[in-house]
Amino acid sequence: MSTEPRLSVVIPAYNEEFRIGKTLELISKYLEQQPYTWEIIVVDDCSSDRTAQRVQDFSSAGVR
């Protein structure tokens, strides 16, 4: 089986500190039920809040 993701979900983000966690949680929960490999890519457009930190925290938590 290939380790390359079959699906890439790209999420553009700007000042989403208070919403990005729930968004990532819901999307990953759905994708975990799918029979194919996937990845989530968050593109942070120079947010002035803690959006990037929230995404890093989610990623570091090992949620998959």
C-alpha positions in Angstrom: 0.0 0.0 0.0 1.3 3.5 -0.9 2.1 5.9 1.8 1.4 8.8 -0.5 -1.9 10.5 0.3 -4.7 9.8 -2.1 -6.6 12.9 -1.0 -5.2 16.3 0.1 -7.6 18.7 1.9 -6.3 22.2 1.7 -7.7 24.7 4.3 -7.0 28.4 3.8 -6.9 30.2 7.1 -6.6 33.7 8.3 -7.2 34.6 12.0 -9.0 31.3 12.7 -7.6 30.7 16.2 -11.0 30.0 17.7 -12.4 27.9 14.9 -9.5 26.0 13.3 -9.3 23.3 16.1 -13.0 22.2 15.7 -12.6 22.3 11.9 -9.6 20.1 11.9 -11.2 17.7 14.4 -14.4 17.3 12.3 -12.5 16.9 9.0 -10.0 14.4 10.4 -12.8 12.4 12.2 -14.5 12.0 8.8 -11.3 11.2 6.9 -10.4 8.5 9.5 -13.4 6.6 8.4 -12.3 6.5 4.8 -10.5 3.6 3.2 -7.8 5.7 1.5 -4.8 7.7 2.7 -5.2 11.4 3.2 -3.6 14.6 4.4 -4.8 18.0 5.7 -2.8 21.0 4.7 -3.5 24.3 6.4 -2.3 27.4 4.6 -2.1 30.3 7.1 -2.1 33.7 5.4 0.0 35.6 8.0 -2.6 35.5 10.7 -2.2 38.0 13.5 -3.6 35.6 16.1 -2.6 32.1 17.2 -3.9 30.2 14.2 -0.5 28.7 13.4 0.0 27.6 17.0 -3.4 26.0 17.2 -2.7 24.0 14.0 0.8 23.0 15.3 -0.8 21.9 18.6 -3.4 19.8 16.7 -0.7 18.2 14.6 1.5 17.5 17.6 -1.3 15.8 19.4 -1.0 12.9 17.0 -4.7 13.0 16.0 -5.2 10.6 13.2 
